[in-house]
Amino acid sequence: MLILTTPNIEGKRIVKYLGLVTGEAILGANIFKDFFAGIRDIVGGRSQAYEQELRKAKDIALQEITQEAKNLGANAIVGVDIDYETINMTHGGMMMVSVSGTAVFFE
């Protein structure tokens, strides 16, 4: 499955637009507790543990849109957008990664 942030596929012709596909992954409050517990892994202002969890969430969301697009008969997803949001809750926060794009069939 070809996944692109651009609205078209250079050198190819999109012959069918199959619709919007979306995927979401939410990291629970425990990631934040684990993150602060493992604060010592921060080097140069970056936390490898936290970045790994965000990558994992992004991969889950991308797998969801890929499967949804395959179910529609697509061979590519164009116009992909990845958003990261925090959800504040009474007893802790959550991080949400959402991905959306347009499933297409190209020749």
Secondary structure, DSSP 8 states (H G I E B T S, - for coil): -EE-SSSS-TT--EEEEEEEEEEEEEE-HHHHHHHHHTGGGEETTEEHHHHHHHHHHHHHHHHHHHHHHHHTT-SEEEEEEEEEEEEEETTEEEEEEEEEEEEEEE-
